[in-house]
Amino acid sequence: MEKLNLTICTAYGSTSHGVSGLQQFSIADVSTWFLRTTLRSASPLRSLIFTLFLCASAVGHTQDLCQIISGASVIADDGKFLGKLNSQYSSDSILNEYGTHGSQYSSDSIWNQYGTYGSAYSSLSPFNQYASTPPVLVKGGKVIALLTANKNLRGAVNPYVIKSCEFY
C-alpha cells in the first residue's frame, strides 16, 4: 500500500534549508493524532466536526501553497529552465499542454514521461521518488521548494499537486 502524504504550509518564514515552511505529514501521523484527540471525547458529533474542519483546512492549505508557488520558475539541477508556474495560457507555463514546457511530447517538459526531466527513473525528474537532485522552484531569486515525488526530502512539493492549482 502506498503511503499518502499531505503537504501543508505551516509558515511563511524560511527553514534551515532555505525552503518556505512546507512540511509533509503522513496520513498515519494525522490519523494517530486524530485518534488520540478524539478518543478523549465521547462525542461522535465532536469527532465529525473535527474531521470536517481538518478536510476544510487541507483545502485551504493547498490554496495557500498554490499562492506561494505561483509565478515560480522550475529549474532542473543541471540549470535547465523547465518552465513557470503560471496560467495555462502562458507560453512558458508547465501547465500549457501545447507549449514547450507543458507538452507531454517536449524534451524540456516534466510531463514527458520518457524524457530526462519527466521520467520516473531520471535523477533530474520530479517524478523519480528516489532522486536527490530534483528540480527546484525559484521565486524572487530564492529557492522556495523542491519539486519532487521524493517523500524523504524536506521542502518537497509533489508535482501532481501543481495540477490542482489555478494560476492566473
N, C-alpha and C positions, 0 to 999 in steps of 0.2 A: 504494500500500500504506500503510495507516495505521500510524503509529508507536505502538508499545505502550510504556507507561511502568510501572515498578514504583514503588510508593510504599513507602518504607522508613523506619521510625522509627529514627533514628540516635542520638538522645539525648533526655533528658527536660528539658534546660535550655531556654533560650529563645534565639532568634536575634535579629539586629538588627531584624527585622520583627515581633518580639513573638509569633512562632509557635513552638510547641514542636517542635524538631528534626525536622521532616518534610521529607524530600527525595525528589525523583524522579530515577530513573536510567533512561535508555532501555535497551531490550533490546540495542541496538547497543553501548552503553557497557559493559554487563555482558559481552556476548559478546566484545568486544575484550579486555577484561581477562582473561576466562576463557581465551581462546586464547593470549595472551601467557604466562599462568601455566602452562597445561598443555603447551604446545609445548616447554617446557624439560624436560618429563618424558617419557620414552619409554614410560611405563607406562599402557596404556589403562585398567587397573583403577583406578589413582590418579585418572584423569580421571573415571571413572564415579562413584567415591566422592565426589569433589568436587562433581559435578553433583547427586547425591542430597542432599549437605549444603546446597547452595545452595537447592534446592527446599524442603527442610525449614525452612531459615532464613526463606524468604519467607513460608511459612505462619505461622511464629512471629511475624514482624514484623506480619503482618496482624492476628493476635490481639492483639499489643501495641497496635497502632493502635486497634483496637476498644475496648480497655480505656481508652485515653487519652481518646477522644472520647465514651465512654459518659456519658450524662446531660447532654451539652452541648445548649444551645439553638441553633436555627438562626434567624439574624436576617438579613433582607434589607437591602440597602444603604439602602432607604428607611425602615428602622426597624421594618418589619412582622415580628412574631413568626411564624415558619413551622413551629414545632413543636419537639419534643425528640428526641434520640437515646436512646430508652429502649425498653422492652418493647413488642412489637407489640400487646399488650393494653391499653396505657395510652391514655387518650382523647386525649392531646396528642402522641402519638408519630407521627413521619413514616412509621413502618413499619406503622401501623394502617390498613389499606386501607379500613376502614369509618368512620374518623374524619375530622374536618375537615382535618387536616394530612397524612394519608396516602392519601386518596382520589384516584384519577385524575380525578375529576369536580369536585373542590373548587377554587374560585378561589384558596384560600390554600395550595394544595399544590404542592410542587415536582414531583410526579408527574403533574400535569395538563399535558400537552404543548401544550395550546392556551392555557394561562393565562400571566399575567405572570411567575409565578415558576417555570414549568416549560418554557416554550418554548425551543427551540434558538436563537431569534432575539432574545429579550428580554435587555437588559443586566442585568436583575436575576435572571436564571436561572442555576443552577449548570450547566445543560446547554449554555449558549452558550460554545463553545470559544474565543471571542474577547472575552468580557466582561471588562472591567476592574473591574467593581463587583459581583462575585458575593456570595452570602450568606456570612456568617462563622459560625463555630462558637464559641460563648461558653460558658465553664465557669468557675465561681468568679469571675465578674465580669471575666474576661480573655478576649480573643480568642486562641484556641489554633490556629485554622486557617481557611483559606478553603475553602468547599465549591464546587468548580468543576471543570469538564472542561478549563479553560484550562491547558494544559501549560506555558505561559510564566510563570505566576505562582508565586512561591515560597510554600511552606507550603500547597500545594494538596492537598486530599483529594478524590478523584474521587467523585462522588455514587453511582456504581454499586458502589463498594467497600462502602458502608454496607449495601447489601442482603446482603452476605456476613457481616455482624456479627450476633451474637446478644446482644441487650441484655436484662438481667433487671431 
